[in-house]
Amino acid sequence: MALQPDDVLDARGLHCPLPLLKAKQSLARLNDGAVLHVLATDPGSWRDFESFIAQSAHEMLAREEAGDEYRYWIRKNGDGLA
């Protein structure tokens, strides 16, 4: 993926809802416009991140599934619910 993240969250091995909770914490620490790259292995994270983005002002730049790993690139928007 050509996106250059400002921070990377390795949530592999964590089970729902921890990948999303840790991503929210990471987004809260980032500046507006920054990109967070999340690595997860929990299949439920696909649905969790989709719902979170739909309810927030943050932007899902990309997401992909690679084997047993799920990868998300999220841009923080200032009025998002981080």
Secondary structure, 3 states (H helix, E strand, C coil): CCCCCCEEEEECCCCCCHHHHHHHHHHHHCCCCCEEEEEECCCHHHHHHHHHHHCCCCEEEEEEEECCEEEEEEECCCCCCC
